[in-house]
Amino acid sequence: MKMAWLSGRGRWGAASAGLLAALILTFGAPAQAQVGIATTKHNLGSGPGLAGRNQTTDTAEICVFCHTPHGADTAAPAPLWNKRLGSPGVPAGGGSYTTYDTLQTPSLDGTIAPVGSISMACLSCHDGTQAMDNIINAPGSGGLLADGGGNDGRAFTWTGSTVNAAGRLSSGVALLGTDLSNDHPIGIQYCGGGVTGSGTTVTANCKDGDFVTPQTAVINSNQIFWIDTGGDGKQRTDLPLYTRATGGLGPMVECASCHDPHVSKDQPGPASTGKVAGDTFLRISNASSAVCTACHVK
């Protein structure tokens, strides 16, 4: 037996619209699942994106400026990495880094390692020493080049207010440069060092009591650490800490502890956290200094 509300196209349309509205209220608007890197300044391709961003006319691809499915740098700290990296402490384009510890502040009580790990991947664009189109595996066939084209990259054509003709960041807050002494320390042991863990238990806590105790768990046979920002277990909105592959230093604060390069402003995190991403690719919004106080007891 047909229900009365199915008997007319107009009434079916109204009913289906109401059902869709109910589903959106229940599960969230589908558009939320689509926001991401394409709507951020990390979209360097020629396709649609933020007006005025740095972009090239040579490819509409987005991911290629960091990742490749084939021919990646296997020594890189980031997965399927598609850019030339410097050696620890040495920018990809040459020179050296000046780090936070040169300020000799007495509050800095953790060991600082040479700039490296996941932070080196971020700095392969943000220190400005090489072109953003330095990519090992370029779009199309036959584009594999081990050094990605060197300091000047692939000679793509660039437009944007903070990029020069060679494709290097040339101005703006995103250009960190090689003097990192005016930036939050990276490659530094969290909370003065000394943190250890076994299973889900922190077996030795921070040496410096002015920091929040991290969480820990074994994932893929590795003991990993993070700063909890809400929800159960490790989630995308938490602040990850890193262990150096060589030297055994860790857990350490790196660029990616606070920043997620793949999120856009206000992008929701896992539903159970109630967190959204902040400006400048922060893992959570820094409203009320939430990123700062996630780690620092102030």
N, C-alpha and C positions, 0 to 999 in steps of 0.2 A: 504494500500500500504506500503510495507516494505521500510524503508530507506536504502540507499546503505551501510551505516556504520554498519548495522546489519547483512549483508550478509555473513560475515566470522568470525570465532571464534577469529582469531588474531586481527581483527579490533574491535570486540566487547570488547576484553580484553583491548586493548589500550584505547578505549572510556571509559570503566568503570574505568580504572585507573585514567584517566583524571578527571572524575566526582568525584572520591574519593578525589583526590588532591584538587579539588575546594571546596568540603565540608569541608575538614580539614582547608583550609585557611579561610573559612567563620566561622566555628563553633569551631575551635580549635582541636588539635589532641586528639583522644579518650584516648590515654595513660595518658593524664593529669588528667583525672577523676579517674584513678586507683591508682595514687600515694597516699601515706598516711602512716599510722602507720606501715605497714608491711615492709616498706623500711627504718625504723628508728631504733634507739637504744632502743626504747620502745617495740620492738618485742623481747620478751624474750623466745619465744617458739623455738622448735627444727627445725622448718621448714626453708625454704629459707629466707634469709635476709642479712643484712650487715655482711661482714666478720669481725671476731674478736670481735663481740659484746658479751656482757654477755648473756648467754642463758642456758637453762636447757635441759636435754635429756628426761625429764619425760612427756612432753606434747608438741604438736605442736600448741596448742591454743595460741592466742595472747591476746585477750581481758580479759581472765580469771584473769590475774594478777592485774587487777583493778576493773573489773565489772562482775556481774553475773545476769542472767535473773530471778533467784529465790533465796530466802534466803538472800538477801542483808541486810546490816546494815542500818536500817531505820532511825537511828539518825545521819548518816553521812551527811556531807555537799555536797557530790558529788553523782550523780545519780547511783543507783544500785551498791553501793560500796561494794567491795568484800574483804576488808582488815580490820584488827583490827586497830582502831585509839586510840590515847591517848586522855586524857581529855584536856581542854584548858590549854595551857602552859606546858603540860607534854608529852614528847615523848612516842610513843607506847611501846617502849622497856624500859621505865623508865628513871629517871634522870630529867633534866630540860633544858630549852632553855635560852641562853644568847642572848638578842635582841639588836638591833641597838641603842636604847635609852641609853644603858649603857655607850656609848661614850660621852654622855652629850654635844653633839654638839649644839651650839646656833641656828643653822638653822632649827632644828627639832621643828616645832611648832604645830604639830597635835597630838591628843591623840593616844597613842599606846595601843592596847588591847593585852591580852595574845595570844600567837600563837594559831590560831584556824581557823575556817571557811574552805574555799577551800584549803588554804595553808596547813592545817593539812593533807589533803589527799595526797598532793604532798610529804610532809615530811615523810609519812608512809613508803616510800622507801628511800628518799633522806637524811634523818638524820642518816641512817645507824644503827639504834638501833634494827631493827628486819629484818628477812630474807625477801627477795622479794617474796618468795613462801609462806608467811603468807597469805593464802587465805581462806575465810570462806567456800565457796562452791567449792570444788576441782573438776576437770574434772571427768566425769564418774558418776556412780550411787553410792549413799551411802556415799558421801564425805563431808557431811555438818558437820562443826565443828565451834562452836560459836566464839572461840578465834583464829581461823585460824592456830592453832598449836603453838601459843605463839611466843617468840622471835626467835626460830629456825625454825618456819614455818613447812612445810610438809616434811622436810628432802629430798628435791629434789637434784639431782646431777647437779652441776653448773660448767660451764667453762667460761673463759673470763678474761681479764687482770685487771679488777677493781672490781671483786667480790671474796669473800673468799669461802671456802668449805661449810660454813653454809648458803650461799646464801645472805649474806649482802654486800652492797656496802662497799668497803674497801679502795679505793683510787680514785684519779681523781677528776676533777672539779665537777662532778655530786654528789660527796659525800659532801653535805653541812655540815654534822655533826649537833651537837646541839648548837654550838657557831655560831649564826647568825649575830654577830656584824660586820662582814666583808662582809655582803651581803646587797643588797638594802632592806630598811625597808619594812616589811610586817605587815598587821594588823594595818596600820596607816591611820588615816583620811586623805583623799586627800586634798591637798592645805590648810592645817591648820584647816580644818573642817568648819562647818557652812553652807555647801551647802544644799539647799532644793529645791524642785521642785513641780510643779503642772501641770499635763498633759504633754505638751511638752515644758513648760516654766521653766527655772531656776529662782526660786523666791528669792533666796538669794545666792549670789556668794561667791567665795573663800575669806577666810580671808587673805590669802597670795597672793599678786598680781603677784608673780613670777611663777604662774601656769596658764595653759590654762583652760578656763571655760569649764566644761563638758557639754555634751548633756544629755537630760532626756526624758523619755516617760513612759507611763503606759503600762506594758506588763503583761498579766495574773493577773490583778488587783494589781500589785506591781509597785511602783514608782522606776524605775531603772535608773542608770547613767552610762555613758561611755565617753571615750575620742575619738573623731572622728578622723579617719585617711583617710577619703575620701569616696565618694559615698553618696547615699541617705539613711537616716535612719540608724538604728543599723545593722552592718554587722560583719561578722566573723573576719575581719581584724581590727576592732575597739578594743580599750583597755577597757574591762569592769571593773567597780568598784562595790564593794560588800557592802551589809549591813548585819551586824551581826544579827542573828535570836534573840539573847538575848542581852539586853543592848541598842539596838537601835542605835548603832554607825554606821555611814556611811555618805556618800559613802567612802569606804576604798580601799586601794591598797593591793592586795594579790598576791601570786605567779602567779595565772592565769590571772592577769591583763596584764602581758607582754607575758606570755607563753601559748601556746596551745599544750597540749600533743599529739594531734592527727594529727599534720601536719608534713610534711617532707620538707626539705630545697627546696626552689624555688617553692613550691606548690602554684598555683594561688589562690587568694582569689576571692570574688565576682567580676564579670567582670567589673562592673562600677567603682571599686576602682583602678584597675591597679596595685594592691599591690601583692607581693609574700611573702611567709614565709621566715624567716631568719634562720641562724644557731641557734643551741640549742633551737629549738622549738619556736622561737620568732614569734609573731603573724604577724609581718611585718619585712622585712629586716631592719637591723640597719645601712645600708649604709648612710653615712653622718649623723650618730647618729639620724636617723629618729624616733626610739623608744623613745629615751631620750627627743627629742624636741617636741614629740607629747604632752607631759605633761609639761615639764619645759620650761619656757620662758628664753632662754639664747642667 
